[in-house]
Amino acid sequence: MDWREQITVDPLVCHGKACIKGTRVMVSVTLDNLAAGVSKKDILRSYPSLTPQDIQTAMAYAAELARERVMPVPAGATA
């Protein structure tokens, strides 16, 4: 899977935020739901324009971003 084929950024759609291609569903919304423990099934029910592949694509996009950026963690912080 190549997320580059399924993630779009258009300044005229959702203020230029990364979206799932062919939808107005921002990648961040999908990831926020997953992080909050919402099941994939419930995400698909809430956003019927998404497919299971779109959720996987959002996660692949996030993984790529995580490889590119270092998030500072305060000393003594635990995960």
Kinemage of the C-alpha trace (Angstrom):
@kinemage 1
@onewidth
@group {chain A} dominant
@subgroup {mainchain}
@vectorlist {calphas} color= white
{ca met a 1} P 0.000 0.000 0.000
{ca asp a 2} L 1.295 3.442 -0.903
{ca trp a 3} L -0.385 6.115 1.176
{ca arg a 4} L 0.737 8.755 -1.359
{ca glu a 5} L -1.964 7.520 -3.724
{ca gln a 6} L -4.762 7.836 -1.145
{ca ile a 7} L -3.918 10.984 0.857
{ca thr a 8} L -4.564 14.383 -0.681
{ca val a 9} L -3.863 17.939 0.381
{ca asp a 10} L -5.850 20.680 -1.346
{ca pro a 11} L -5.915 24.239 -0.005
{ca leu a 12} L -9.593 24.432 -1.035
{ca val a 13} L -10.612 21.321 0.918
{ca cys a 14} L -10.616 21.222 4.724
{ca his a 15} L -8.260 24.218 4.942
{ca gly a 16} L -5.464 22.282 3.254
{ca lys a 17} L -5.367 19.498 5.848
{ca ala a 18} L -4.473 15.974 4.719
{ca cys a 19} L -7.644 14.098 3.713
{ca ile a 20} L -8.536 10.660 2.480
{ca lys a 21} L -8.733 10.922 -1.313
{ca gly a 22} L -12.248 11.488 -2.619
{ca thr a 23} L -13.595 12.517 0.783
{ca arg a 24} L -13.572 15.454 3.139
{ca val a 25} L -12.512 13.205 6.004
{ca met a 26} L -9.250 14.473 7.442
{ca val a 27} L -6.581 11.925 8.249
{ca ser a 28} L -6.295 13.486 11.702
{ca val a 29} L -9.964 12.752 12.420
{ca thr a 30} L -9.456 9.099 11.552
{ca leu a 31} L -6.331 8.892 13.708
{ca asp a 32} L -7.942 10.774 16.604
{ca asn a 33} L -10.767 8.239 16.607
{ca leu a 34} L -8.355 5.307 16.587
{ca ala a 35} L -6.313 6.884 19.398
{ca ala a 36} L -9.494 7.332 21.422
{ca gly a 37} L -10.210 3.614 21.122
{ca val a 38} L -13.018 3.882 18.588
{ca ser a 39} L -13.233 0.633 16.643
{ca lys a 40} L -12.640 0.558 12.916
{ca lys a 41} L -16.196 -0.692 12.517
{ca asp a 42} L -17.562 2.353 14.360
{ca ile a 43} L -15.349 4.731 12.364
{ca leu a 44} L -16.691 3.229 9.131
{ca arg a 45} L -20.228 3.607 10.437
{ca ser a 46} L -19.621 7.257 11.360
{ca tyr a 47} L -17.875 8.058 8.066
{ca pro a 48} L -19.589 5.949 5.386
{ca ser a 49} L -17.386 7.408 2.641
{ca leu a 50} L -14.393 5.586 4.186
{ca thr a 51} L -13.289 2.031 3.504
{ca pro a 52} L -11.240 -0.281 5.710
{ca gln a 53} L -8.322 0.394 3.334
{ca asp a 54} L -8.670 4.144 4.011
{ca ile a 55} L -8.152 3.553 7.731
{ca gln a 56} L -5.037 1.494 7.001
{ca thr a 57} L -3.827 4.276 4.701
{ca ala a 58} L -4.271 6.866 7.467
{ca met a 59} L -2.189 4.713 9.807
{ca ala a 60} L 0.522 4.268 7.164
{ca tyr a 61} L 0.617 8.052 6.670
{ca ala a 62} L 0.975 8.565 10.425
{ca ala a 63} L 3.760 5.993 10.583
{ca glu a 64} L 5.629 7.834 7.838
{ca leu a 65} L 5.268 11.128 9.691
{ca ala a 66} L 6.527 9.507 12.877
{ca arg a 67} L 9.698 8.439 11.076
{ca glu a 68} L 10.310 11.980 9.864
{ca arg a 69} L 9.829 13.934 13.077
{ca val a 70} L 11.242 13.695 16.554
{ca met a 71} L 8.852 14.624 19.324
{ca pro a 72} L 10.656 15.936 22.399
{ca val a 73} L 9.798 14.084 25.584
{ca pro a 74} L 10.455 15.867 28.884
{ca ala a 75} L 13.080 14.262 31.094
{ca gly a 76} L 11.552 11.771 33.478
{ca ala a 77} L 8.367 11.351 31.434
{ca thr a 78} L 7.055 7.830 30.986
{ca ala a 79} L 4.966 6.475 28.167
